[in-house]
Amino acid sequence: MPTEYALAELNKEKTIGGLGATIARDVPAIDLSDFENRKAEIADALWHAATEIGFFQVYNHGLSEDDIDLAFDTAWEFFELPTSVKAQYPMPKGTNAGWEFKAQVRPSTGTPDNKESYQITRPNMPGLWPSEAELPGFQAKMLRFERANWELGMRILSCFALKMGFAEDFFTTAHDPDSPEYQSTLRLIHYMSMEDAQPEDFKAWRAGAHSDFDCLTILHQKEGEGGLQVCPGKDAASGQWTDVPPKRGYITCNIGDMLMRWSDDQLQSTLHRVRMPREGEYMGRRLSLPFFCQANRDAVMQGPLGLYAPITAGDYLTQRINANFARK
């Protein structure tokens, strides 16, 4: 019997695993420069993008390209460790911390994603950091990058708070990094090289179709390492996907299910996936660094229109994680 989930978001996700078609769409690019003085204008642009397509890119975002490059280099240092070392830091069931290898099974596909990943969620990291002897400076560099992404996420979410009629710092308070209930996550994702793959290997997905669990995803990718495709939430049943090539200086962002529910479905959580490379495209290993703005476990999600019953962000996220990692 097909799996039934308690959350409507998951039951929707399990219906969209097919190949579908690829079409062109405009992905909005939003300038965040002079943020405080242009905040009302930026908030309007973000709201329009998030209610229409759910995906957008930001530039003049305040993160140094050198710092982003350093984060990519540091992530590769982790993935290049021997498997025996990485296996000392496994992701415990029901959490977003530690290392996993081909363990994520999407409801849309029922098969493992062709990747390995390492999750950093600050309160859950005791015993899960590589030692200084194994990876000098890794913890300090990753925590600095995590904080920079949190700051960018809170700037963007403050705009959504204003448009939803909440206090400007509403989501900043709900994502308090000093709380033991903090659950925002920096994820390092390594998609395996397809350079020596067999033809049947290309029938799988690097990451099956899904929507994110969180409020907001901030996604770093390397230019030339494509594969990301999106399907706007309003078009979920269409099977029509759009490539979003990485571009240096631009960060791709998307609304997650947590914020869609919190906004009473005004903001659109967007389906996305990572397809296999096609003939003539880059076939090598691929790395992405998403930061997931996930409200603290004790934050109560209740939208301004009262469309959904209140639920804590902790209970919500646990249901989503368990659905993706229940089958190994």
C-alpha positions in Angstrom: 0.0 0.0 0.0 1.3 3.5 -0.8 2.5 5.4 2.3 0.0 8.0 3.7 1.4 10.9 5.7 -0.1 13.0 8.4 0.9 16.3 6.6 -0.8 17.3 3.4 2.6 18.7 2.1 4.0 15.2 2.1 1.1 13.6 0.4 1.4 16.2 -2.4 5.1 15.6 -2.7 4.8 11.9 -3.3 2.8 12.5 -6.5 5.4 14.5 -8.3 8.3 12.1 -8.9 8.0 11.7 -12.7 10.3 13.1 -15.3 7.9 15.7 -16.6 8.9 18.4 -19.1 11.4 21.3 -19.0 10.2 24.8 -19.8 11.7 28.3 -19.5 10.4 30.6 -16.7 11.7 33.9 -15.3 13.2 33.5 -11.9 13.1 36.9 -10.2 16.5 38.5 -9.2 16.2 40.9 -6.3 18.8 43.6 -5.4 19.4 43.7 -1.6 21.7 46.7 -1.7 21.1 49.7 0.7 18.8 47.3 2.5 17.6 49.5 5.4 16.7 52.5 3.2 15.1 50.3 0.5 13.4 47.9 2.8 9.8 48.6 1.8 10.7 48.3 -1.9 12.7 45.1 -1.3 9.8 43.6 0.8 7.4 44.3 -2.0 9.7 42.5 -4.5 10.2 39.6 -2.2 6.5 39.2 -1.5 5.6 39.3 -5.2 8.3 36.6 -6.0 7.3 34.4 -3.1 3.6 34.5 -3.8 3.9 33.9 -7.5 6.8 31.5 -8.0 8.2 30.8 -4.5 11.8 30.9 -5.8 14.1 33.9 -6.4 17.7 35.0 -6.5 19.3 37.8 -4.5 22.4 39.8 -5.2 24.3 42.5 -3.4 23.4 40.3 -0.4 26.3 41.1 1.8 28.1 37.8 1.8 31.7 37.9 0.6 32.4 35.7 -2.4 35.8 34.9 -0.8 33.9 33.6 2.3 31.6 31.5 0.1 34.6 30.1 -1.8 36.2 29.2 1.5 33.1 27.4 2.7 33.1 25.3 -0.5 36.8 24.5 -0.1 36.2 23.6 3.6 33.2 21.4 2.7 35.3 19.4 0.2 37.9 18.8 2.9 35.2 17.1 4.9 33.9 14.9 2.1 37.4 13.9 1.1 38.0 12.4 4.5 38.0 8.6 4.6 34.6 7.0 4.9 35.7 5.4 8.2 36.3 8.9 9.7 33.0 10.4 8.4 31.2 7.3 9.7 32.3 8.3 13.3 29.8 11.3 13.0 26.5 9.7 11.9 23.2 11.6 11.8 21.0 10.3 14.7 17.5 9.4 13.7 15.1 12.3 13.9 17.7 15.1 13.9 19.4 17.3 11.3 23.0 16.9 12.5 25.8 14.7 11.4 26.8 12.7 8.3 24.6 10.5 6.1 25.3 8.6 2.9 22.5 7.9 0.4 20.1 7.7 3.3 17.5 10.3 2.2 14.5 8.7 0.5 12.1 11.2 -1.0 8.3 10.6 -0.8 8.3 11.6 -4.5 10.6 8.8 -5.7 10.8 6.1 -3.0 14.6 5.7 -3.8 17.7 7.2 -2.1 19.1 10.4 -3.4 22.5 9.9 -5.1 24.4 12.0 -2.5 26.1 12.2 0.9 25.6 15.1 3.3 26.7 16.6 6.6 24.3 18.6 8.7 25.2 21.4 11.1 22.6 22.3 13.7 24.3 24.1 16.5 22.6 22.6 19.6 22.8 19.0 18.3 26.5 19.0 17.4 28.2 17.5 20.6 30.2 14.5 19.4 29.5 15.2 15.7 32.3 17.6 14.8 35.5 16.1 13.2 38.4 16.6 15.5 41.0 19.3 15.0 43.5 16.6 14.2 41.2 15.2 11.5 40.1 18.5 10.0 41.9 21.6 11.4 39.7 24.7 11.6 36.6 23.0 10.2 34.3 23.8 13.1 35.2 27.5 13.3 35.0 28.1 9.6 31.6 26.4 9.3 30.1 28.2 12.3 31.2 31.6 10.9 29.5 30.7 7.6 26.4 29.4 9.4 26.1 32.7 11.2 26.5 34.8 8.0 23.7 32.8 6.4 21.5 33.2 9.5 21.9 37.0 9.3 21.0 37.1 5.6 18.0 34.8 6.3 16.8 37.1 9.1 17.0 40.1 6.8 14.8 38.4 4.2 12.4 37.0 6.7 12.0 40.4 8.3 10.5 41.6 5.0 8.0 38.8 5.1 7.1 39.5 8.7 6.2 43.1 7.7 4.1 42.0 4.8 2.3 39.5 7.0 1.5 42.1 9.6 3.9 40.8 12.2 6.5 42.8 14.1 9.7 43.3 12.0 11.7 41.0 14.3 9.0 38.3 14.6 10.9 35.6 12.6 14.3 36.6 14.1 12.9 35.9 17.6 11.4 32.6 16.3 14.9 31.6 15.0 16.9 32.7 18.1 20.4 31.0 17.7 21.1 31.4 21.4 18.2 29.2 22.4 18.7 25.4 23.0 15.6 25.0 20.8 17.4 26.4 17.8 17.1 24.1 14.7 18.2 26.1 11.7 20.7 24.0 9.7 23.6 24.4 7.4 23.9 21.4 5.1 26.9 20.4 3.0 25.8 18.2 0.1 28.0 16.2 -2.1 26.4 14.8 -5.3 28.6 11.9 -6.6 30.5 12.3 -9.9 28.9 10.7 -12.9 32.1 10.7 -15.0 32.3 6.9 -15.0 28.7 6.1 -14.5 26.7 3.4 -16.4 23.7 4.4 -18.6 21.2 3.0 -16.1 22.7 5.2 -13.3 21.4 8.3 -15.1 17.8 7.1 -14.6 18.0 8.0 -10.9 17.9 11.5 -9.3 20.7 13.4 -7.6 17.9 14.7 -5.4 14.3 13.6 -6.0 11.5 16.2 -6.3 10.6 17.8 -3.0 9.7 20.9 -1.1 11.8 22.1 1.8 10.8 21.6 5.4 11.8 25.1 6.5 10.7 28.8 6.4 13.4 29.9 3.9 16.3 28.2 2.1 19.4 30.0 1.2 21.3 28.0 -1.5 24.9 28.3 -2.5 26.0 26.6 -5.7 29.1 26.7 -7.9 28.8 28.3 -11.3 29.0 25.6 -14.0 27.7 22.9 -11.7 24.0 22.9 -12.7 21.1 20.5 -12.3 18.7 22.4 -10.0 15.2 22.5 -11.4 12.1 24.2 -9.9 8.4 23.8 -10.4 6.3 26.6 -8.7 3.9 25.5 -6.1 0.9 26.8 -8.1 2.1 24.6 -11.0 2.7 21.5 -8.8 0.5 19.2 -10.9 1.8 20.4 -14.2 5.0 18.4 -14.3 6.8 21.4 -15.9 10.3 22.1 -14.5 12.7 25.0 -15.1 16.5 24.9 -14.9 18.0 27.4 -12.5 21.7 27.7 -13.4 24.1 28.9 -10.7 25.5 32.3 -11.2 28.4 33.8 -9.3 27.3 36.7 -7.0 23.7 35.4 -6.9 22.2 33.3 -4.1 19.1 31.2 -4.9 16.4 31.3 -2.3 13.1 29.5 -1.9 10.1 29.4 0.4 9.7 26.2 2.5 6.6 24.5 3.7 7.0 25.9 7.2 6.6 29.5 6.0 3.8 28.5 3.5 1.8 27.1 6.4 2.7 30.0 8.6 1.5 32.5 6.0 -1.8 30.6 5.5 -0.6 29.5 2.0 -0.1 33.1 0.8 3.6 32.3 0.2 4.3 29.5 -2.1 6.6 26.6 -1.2 8.3 25.5 -4.4 9.0 22.0 -5.6 12.5 21.4 -6.7 14.9 18.6 -7.6 18.4 18.0 -8.8 18.5 16.1 -12.1 21.4 14.1 -13.5 23.7 15.8 -15.9 22.9 15.5 -19.6 25.3 14.7 -22.5 27.7 17.6 -23.0 27.2 19.0 -19.5 29.6 18.9 -16.5 29.7 15.3 -15.2 32.0 15.8 -12.2 31.2 15.8 -8.5 28.8 18.6 -7.4 28.6 20.4 -4.1 25.8 22.6 -2.8 25.6 24.5 0.5 22.0 25.2 1.6 21.1 27.0 4.8 17.7 26.1 6.1 16.0 28.8 8.3 13.9 26.5 10.5 12.1 28.1 13.4 13.0 27.1 16.9 11.4 23.9 18.2 9.2 25.8 20.7 8.0 28.4 18.2 4.3 28.1 17.6 3.3 28.3 14.0 0.0 30.2 13.7 -0.8 32.2 10.6 -2.5 35.7 10.5 -5.6 34.2 8.9 -6.0 31.2 11.2 -6.2 28.7 8.3 -4.3 25.9 10.1 -4.3 24.7 13.7 -1.3 25.8 15.7 1.7 23.4 15.7 5.1 23.8 17.1 8.0 24.1 14.7 9.6 21.1 16.5 6.7 18.8 15.9 6.3 20.0 12.3 10.0 19.4 11.5 10.1 16.0 13.2 7.3 14.7 11.0 9.1 15.9 7.9 12.5 14.4 8.8 11.0 11.1 9.8 9.2 10.8 6.5 12.4 11.3 4.5 14.7 9.1 6.6 12.4 6.4 7.8 13.6 3.8 5.2 17.2 3.0 4.9 
